[in-house]
């Protein structure tokens, strides 16, 4: 019986730990065409506040089949 109680306590502690140690993803979506807008609509990667996002999702990219790495559509991307 004591072993069962210890098992339940350890299981409860592990469950509580997993709930409170969970990390969340806060993604920011970036489109490359916003760099061509004028005035207040102009937006570039330097405008992204790193304290707000854990991940940045880039709208479009090519994938190089040989190297399996991303490459840009345009020269200034």
KOLSE-668398 format. One record per atom (N, C-alpha, C): residue number from 1; atom name; x negated, z, y negated. Coordinates in steps of 0.05 Angstrom, whole numbers, plus 32768, in hexadecimal, padded with zeros to 4 digits. Each point is the difference from the previous one (the first is absolute). Example, Ala and Ser with C-alpha at 12.3 -4.5 7.8 and 13.67 -1.06 7.14 Angstrom:
BEGIN
k=1 a=N u=7EF8 w=809C v=8072;
k=1 a=CA u=8012 w=8000 v=7FE8;
k=1 a=C u=7FEE w=8000 v=7FE8;
k=2 a=N u=8007 w=7FF2 v=7FEB;
k=2 a=CA u=7FF0 w=8001 v=7FE8;
k=2 a=C u=800F w=800E v=7FEA;
//
This chain:
BEGIN
k=1 a=N u=7FF0 w=8000 v=8018;
k=1 a=CA u=8010 w=8000 v=7FE8;
k=1 a=C u=7FEF w=8000 v=7FE7;
k=2 a=N u=7FEA w=8010 v=8000;
k=2 a=CA u=7FEE w=8001 v=7FE9;
k=2 a=C u=7FF3 w=7FE4 v=7FFB;
k=3 a=N u=7FF9 w=7FF3 v=8016;
k=3 a=CA u=7FF4 w=7FE5 v=7FFD;
k=3 a=C u=8014 w=7FED v=7FF3;
k=4 a=N u=8019 w=8002 v=8008;
k=4 a=CA u=8015 w=7FEF v=7FF4;
k=4 a=C u=8003 w=8005 v=7FE3;
k=5 a=N u=8000 w=8019 v=7FF7;
k=5 a=CA u=8002 w=8007 v=7FE4;
k=5 a=C u=7FE9 w=7FF5 v=7FF0;
k=6 a=N u=7FE8 w=8003 v=800B;
k=6 a=CA u=7FE8 w=7FF5 v=7FF3;
k=6 a=C u=8002 w=7FE2 v=7FFD;
k=7 a=N u=8009 w=7FF3 v=8015;
k=7 a=CA u=8004 w=7FE3 v=8000;
k=7 a=C u=8013 w=7FF8 v=7FEA;
k=8 a=N u=8017 w=800D v=7FFE;
k=8 a=CA u=8014 w=7FFA v=7FEB;
k=8 a=C u=7FF4 w=8005 v=7FE4;
k=9 a=N u=7FF1 w=8015 v=7FFC;
k=9 a=CA u=7FF4 w=8006 v=7FE6;
k=9 a=C u=7FEC w=7FEA v=7FF8;
k=10 a=N u=7FF0 w=7FF8 v=8014;
k=10 a=CA u=7FEC w=7FEA v=7FFA;
k=10 a=C u=800E w=7FE6 v=7FFA;
k=11 a=N u=8015 w=7FFA v=800E;
k=11 a=CA u=800F w=7FE8 v=7FFB;
k=11 a=C u=800E w=8000 v=7FE5;
k=12 a=N u=800A w=8017 v=7FF8;
k=12 a=CA u=800C w=8003 v=7FE6;
k=12 a=C u=7FEB w=7FFD v=7FEA;
k=13 a=N u=7FE9 w=800D v=8003;
k=13 a=CA u=7FEB w=7FFE v=7FEC;
k=13 a=C u=7FF6 w=7FE3 v=7FFD;
k=14 a=N u=7FFE w=7FF2 v=8017;
k=14 a=CA u=7FF7 w=7FE4 v=7FFE;
k=14 a=C u=8015 w=7FEE v=7FF2;
k=15 a=N u=8019 w=8006 v=8005;
k=15 a=CA u=8015 w=7FF0 v=7FF3;
k=15 a=C u=8000 w=8005 v=7FE2;
k=16 a=N u=7FFE w=8019 v=7FF8;
k=16 a=CA u=8000 w=8006 v=7FE3;
k=16 a=C u=7FE7 w=7FF4 v=7FF3;
k=17 a=N u=7FE9 w=8001 v=800D;
k=17 a=CA u=7FE8 w=7FF4 v=7FF5;
k=17 a=C u=8004 w=7FE1 v=7FFC;
k=18 a=N u=800B w=7FF3 v=8014;
k=18 a=CA u=8004 w=7FE3 v=7FFD;
k=18 a=C u=8013 w=7FF8 v=7FEA;
k=19 a=N u=8014 w=8011 v=7FFB;
k=19 a=CA u=8013 w=7FFB v=7FEB;
k=19 a=C u=7FF3 w=8002 v=7FE4;
k=20 a=N u=7FF1 w=8015 v=7FFC;
k=20 a=CA u=7FF4 w=8005 v=7FE6;
k=20 a=C u=7FE6 w=7FF1 v=7FFA;
k=21 a=N u=7FF4 w=7FF4 v=8014;
k=21 a=CA u=7FE7 w=7FF1 v=7FFC;
k=21 a=C u=8005 w=7FE2 v=7FFF;
k=22 a=N u=8019 w=7FF8 v=7FFF;
k=22 a=CA u=8006 w=7FE3 v=8000;
k=22 a=C u=7FF8 w=7FF4 v=7FE5;
k=23 a=N u=7FF2 w=7FE9 v=8002;
k=23 a=CA u=7FF7 w=7FF1 v=7FE8;
k=23 a=C u=8014 w=7FE9 v=7FFB;
k=24 a=N u=8007 w=7FFC v=7FE7;
k=24 a=CA u=8013 w=7FEB v=7FF9;
k=24 a=C u=7FF1 w=7FE9 v=7FF3;
k=25 a=N u=800B w=7FE8 v=8003;
k=25 a=CA u=7FF5 w=7FE8 v=7FF4;
k=25 a=C u=8012 w=7FF9 v=7FE9;
k=26 a=N u=7FF3 w=7FFD v=7FE9;
k=26 a=CA u=800D w=7FF7 v=7FE8;
k=26 a=C u=7FF4 w=7FE5 v=7FF9;
k=27 a=N u=800F w=7FEB v=8006;
k=27 a=CA u=7FF5 w=7FE5 v=7FFC;
k=27 a=C u=8009 w=7FF3 v=7FE6;
k=28 a=N u=7FED w=7FF2 v=7FF4;
k=28 a=CA u=8005 w=7FF1 v=7FE7;
k=28 a=C u=7FFD w=7FE2 v=8007;
k=29 a=N u=8014 w=7FF1 v=7FF9;
k=29 a=CA u=8001 w=7FE3 v=8005;
k=29 a=C u=7FF5 w=7FF1 v=7FE8;
k=30 a=N u=7FED w=7FEE v=8005;
k=30 a=CA u=7FF3 w=7FF1 v=7FEA;
k=30 a=C u=8003 w=7FE2 v=8006;
k=31 a=N u=800A w=7FF1 v=7FEC;
k=31 a=CA u=8002 w=7FE3 v=8002;
k=31 a=C u=7FEA w=7FF3 v=7FEE;
k=32 a=N u=7FF4 w=7FEB v=800A;
k=32 a=CA u=7FEA w=7FF4 v=7FF1;
k=32 a=C u=800A w=7FF0 v=7FE8;
k=33 a=N u=8019 w=7FF7 v=8000;
k=33 a=CA u=800A w=7FEF v=7FEA;
k=33 a=C u=8005 w=8011 v=7FE6;
k=34 a=N u=8001 w=801A v=8002;
k=34 a=CA u=8005 w=8010 v=7FE8;
k=34 a=C u=7FE8 w=7FFF v=7FED;
k=35 a=N u=7FE9 w=7FF6 v=8009;
k=35 a=CA u=7FE9 w=7FFE v=7FEE;
k=35 a=C u=8004 w=7FE9 v=7FEC;
k=36 a=N u=8013 w=7FEE v=8004;
k=36 a=CA u=8004 w=7FE9 v=7FEF;
k=36 a=C u=8016 w=8006 v=7FEB;
k=37 a=N u=800E w=8016 v=8001;
k=37 a=CA u=8014 w=8006 v=7FED;
k=37 a=C u=7FF4 w=8008 v=7FE5;
k=38 a=N u=800F w=7FFC v=7FEB;
k=38 a=CA u=7FF7 w=8007 v=7FE5;
k=38 a=C u=800B w=801B v=7FF7;
k=39 a=N u=7FF2 w=800E v=7FEF;
k=39 a=CA u=800A w=8018 v=7FF4;
k=39 a=C u=8003 w=8017 v=8013;
k=40 a=N u=8016 w=800F v=7FFF;
k=40 a=CA u=8004 w=8017 v=8010;
k=40 a=C u=8003 w=7FF9 v=801E;
k=41 a=N u=8007 w=7FE7 v=8006;
k=41 a=CA u=8003 w=7FF8 v=801C;
k=41 a=C u=7FE6 w=7FFC v=800F;
k=42 a=N u=7FE9 w=7FFD v=7FF0;
k=42 a=CA u=7FE6 w=7FFC v=800C;
k=42 a=C u=7FF8 w=8019 v=8010;
k=43 a=N u=7FF8 w=7FFB v=8019;
k=43 a=CA u=7FF8 w=8017 v=8011;
k=43 a=C u=7FEA w=7FF7 v=8013;
k=44 a=N u=7FEA w=800F v=8000;
k=44 a=CA u=7FEA w=7FFA v=8011;
k=44 a=C u=7FF9 w=8018 v=8012;
k=45 a=N u=7FEF w=7FFD v=8014;
k=45 a=CA u=7FFA w=8017 v=8011;
k=45 a=C u=7FF4 w=8018 v=7FF1;
k=46 a=N u=7FF3 w=7FFB v=7FE9;
k=46 a=CA u=7FF5 w=8016 v=7FF0;
k=46 a=C u=8016 w=8012 v=7FF4;
k=47 a=N u=8018 w=7FF6 v=7FFF;
k=47 a=CA u=8017 w=800F v=7FF5;
k=47 a=C u=800C w=8014 v=8015;
k=48 a=N u=7FF8 w=7FFD v=8019;
k=48 a=CA u=800B w=8012 v=8015;
k=48 a=C u=7FF4 w=801B v=7FFD;
k=49 a=N u=8011 w=8014 v=7FFD;
k=49 a=CA u=7FF7 w=801C v=7FFE;
k=49 a=C u=7FFB w=800B v=801C;
k=50 a=N u=7FE6 w=8005 v=8007;
k=50 a=CA u=7FF9 w=8009 v=801B;
k=50 a=C u=800C w=801B v=8007;
k=51 a=N u=8008 w=8010 v=7FED;
k=51 a=CA u=800C w=801A v=8006;
k=51 a=C u=801D w=7FFE v=800A;
k=52 a=N u=800C w=7FE8 v=7FFC;
k=52 a=CA u=801C w=7FFC v=8009;
k=52 a=C u=8002 w=7FF4 v=801B;
k=53 a=N u=7FEC w=7FF2 v=800A;
k=53 a=CA u=8002 w=7FF0 v=8019;
k=53 a=C u=7FEB w=8009 v=8014;
k=54 a=N u=8009 w=8002 v=8019;
k=54 a=CA u=7FEC w=8004 v=8016;
k=54 a=C u=7FF8 w=7FE6 v=800C;
k=55 a=N u=8011 w=7FEB v=7FFD;
k=55 a=CA u=7FFA w=7FE6 v=800B;
k=55 a=C u=800A w=7FEB v=7FEC;
k=56 a=N u=7FF1 w=7FE9 v=7FFE;
k=56 a=CA u=8009 w=7FEA v=7FEF;
k=56 a=C u=8006 w=7FE9 v=8013;
k=57 a=N u=8018 w=7FF5 v=7FFD;
k=57 a=CA u=8008 w=7FE9 v=8010;
k=57 a=C u=7FFE w=7FE7 v=7FEF;
k=58 a=N u=7FEE w=7FEE v=8007;
k=58 a=CA u=7FFC w=7FE7 v=7FF1;
k=58 a=C u=8014 w=7FEC v=800A;
k=59 a=N u=800D w=7FF2 v=7FEE;
k=59 a=CA u=8017 w=7FEF v=8007;
k=59 a=C u=7FF9 w=7FE9 v=8014;
k=60 a=N u=7FEB w=7FF1 v=7FF9;
k=60 a=CA u=7FFA w=7FE9 v=8011;
k=60 a=C u=7FE2 w=7FFD v=8004;
k=61 a=N u=7FF8 w=7FF8 v=8018;
k=61 a=CA u=7FE4 w=7FFB v=8005;
k=61 a=C u=7FFE w=7FED v=8018;
k=62 a=N u=7FEB w=7FF1 v=8001;
k=62 a=CA u=7FFA w=7FEF v=8017;
k=62 a=C u=7FEF w=8011 v=8014;
k=63 a=N u=8002 w=7FF9 v=8019;
k=63 a=CA u=7FF0 w=800D v=8014;
k=63 a=C u=7FED w=7FEB v=800C;
k=64 a=N u=7FE6 w=8005 v=7FFE;
k=64 a=CA u=7FEC w=7FEE v=800C;
k=64 a=C u=8001 w=8003 v=801E;
k=65 a=N u=8006 w=7FEB v=800E;
k=65 a=CA u=8004 w=8001 v=801D;
k=65 a=C u=7FE6 w=8007 v=800F;
k=66 a=N u=7FEA w=7FF6 v=7FF6;
k=66 a=CA u=7FE6 w=8005 v=800E;
k=66 a=C u=7FF7 w=801D v=7FFC;
k=67 a=N u=8002 w=800A v=7FE8;
k=67 a=CA u=7FF6 w=801B v=7FFA;
k=67 a=C u=8015 w=8016 v=8002;
k=68 a=N u=801A w=7FF7 v=8000;
k=68 a=CA u=8017 w=8012 v=8000;
k=68 a=C u=7FFF w=8013 v=7FE9;
k=69 a=N u=7FF8 w=7FF6 v=7FE9;
k=69 a=CA u=8000 w=8010 v=7FE8;
k=69 a=C u=8011 w=7FF2 v=7FEA;
k=70 a=N u=800A w=8010 v=7FED;
k=70 a=CA u=8010 w=7FF4 v=7FEB;
k=70 a=C u=7FF0 w=7FF0 v=7FEC;
k=71 a=N u=800C w=7FEB v=7FF6;
k=71 a=CA u=7FF3 w=7FF1 v=7FEA;
k=71 a=C u=8016 w=7FF9 v=7FEC;
k=72 a=N u=7FF7 w=7FFB v=7FE8;
k=72 a=CA u=8013 w=7FFC v=7FEA;
k=72 a=C u=800B w=7FE4 v=7FFF;
k=73 a=N u=8018 w=7FFD v=7FF3;
k=73 a=CA u=800B w=7FE6 v=7FFB;
k=73 a=C u=7FF2 w=7FF3 v=7FE8;
k=74 a=N u=7FFB w=8010 v=7FEC;
k=74 a=CA u=7FF5 w=7FF5 v=7FE7;
k=74 a=C u=7FE5 w=800D v=7FFA;
k=75 a=N u=7FF0 w=7FF3 v=7FF0;
k=75 a=CA u=7FE5 w=8009 v=7FFA;
k=75 a=C u=7FFF w=801B v=7FF3;
k=76 a=N u=8013 w=8006 v=7FEF;
k=76 a=CA u=7FFF w=8019 v=7FF1;
k=76 a=C u=800F w=8017 v=800E;
k=77 a=N u=8008 w=7FFD v=8019;
k=77 a=CA u=800D w=8015 v=800F;
k=77 a=C u=7FEB w=8015 v=8009;
//
